[in-house]
Amino acid sequence: MNTSHDGTFGSTNGRRPIWILGVTGASGMPYVIRLLDLLEQCCEEVHVVFSEAALRVLQEEQGVKLRPARMDCEALIGRKSRSVYFYSNRDIGAAIASGSFLTDGMVIAPLSMGTLGAVANGLCSNLIHRAADVVIKEGRRLVLVPRETPLSSIHLENMLTLARNQARIVPAMPGFYQNPETIDDLVDMMVMKILDQMGIHRELVPRWGADRPSGGEHQVEKASQHLSQGRVATVFGLPMREEDEER
Ligand SMILES: Cc1cc2nc3c(=O)[nH]c(=O)nc-3n(C[C@H](O)[C@H](O)[C@H](O)COP(=O)(O)O)c2cc1C
């Protein structure tokens, strides 16, 4: 398999890519739902593994209760799929545990500090760790979406180790310069960044400067209009300061 990416949406030299999605127990399940929704549409196959902690966080954040033995695509993205395969994190004999099973790479989103430490140190104590280890040793693409704050020097050193091994580190840190109006906008901005690093380009939110070649001034003007209209201040439907309401 040729694993180079040609830059078109969901296409790798004309064919649809095959990705592994590892989901670990960090905060950020809305990213997972949106990412899986899009990967299901554009990939030939998506091989998905949730850690036990991820299932716990999924229940806390999305109210979706799933068991490792009964993973359900419909419960996650609202439809069944023949291209999404689920594995137990204990199944160290799964296809994705071997380098001979060809994939374009693996994305771990969100990435807990526990799994970050395991992958950075080559531990292979579950399927997510092992699949990531395989992707690194085979020189395939590893996209990591760590989420924790604040970060300790242990976390930072583990990320540096992996960045030096060609992993793409995409912290779950959505920006505000595209004037998000809803949480969905923030999720989409983050997911677009993740997909970009996977070589899958999708216009989920307007890209900076996309509407005009030298878009800087225009965007600043747009942002200040939003501010004066109080839009940024009510991003989550809550006024930030009393004087915003009085204006
Ligand atoms: C609701 C909830 C939110 C959590 N958020 C984070 C987080 O943002 N980052 C993190 O590193 N760990 C977080 N944790 C802790 C991890 O889930 C925990 O360290 C777990 O052992 C990670 O296991 P895993 O890497 O196998 O998924 C959270 C736990 C819970 C229950």
The ligand as a Gaussian input file, in Angstrom:
#p B3LYP/6-31G(d) Opt

LIG

0 1
 C      -14.772000      12.319000      33.496000
 C      -13.280000      12.073000      33.363000
 C      -12.503000      12.964000      32.670000
 C      -11.127000      12.752000      32.552000
 N      -10.386000      13.655000      31.842000
 C       -9.083000      13.427000      31.639000
 C       -8.337000      14.295000      30.812000
 O       -8.837000      15.284000      30.263000
 N       -7.030000      14.004000      30.579000
 C       -6.438000      12.898000      31.141000
 O       -5.243000      12.681000      30.878000
 N       -7.119000      12.060000      31.953000
 C       -8.431000      12.287000      32.208000
 N       -9.150000      11.421000      33.004000
 C       -8.444000      10.329000      33.679000
 C       -8.222000       9.112000      32.767000
 O       -9.466000       8.625000      32.309000
 C       -7.475000       8.033000      33.548000
 O       -6.147000       8.444000      33.824000
 C       -7.451000       6.694000      32.839000
 O       -6.721000       5.754000      33.597000
 C       -6.849000       6.771000      31.459000
 O       -6.861000       5.465000      30.911000
 P       -6.692000       5.232000      29.332000
 O       -5.478000       5.984000      28.926000
 O       -6.510000       3.746000      29.217000
 O       -7.918000       5.681000      28.668000
 C      -10.525000      11.615000      33.159000
 C      -11.337000      10.709000      33.844000
 C      -12.691000      10.939000      33.957000
 C      -13.538000       9.926000      34.709000

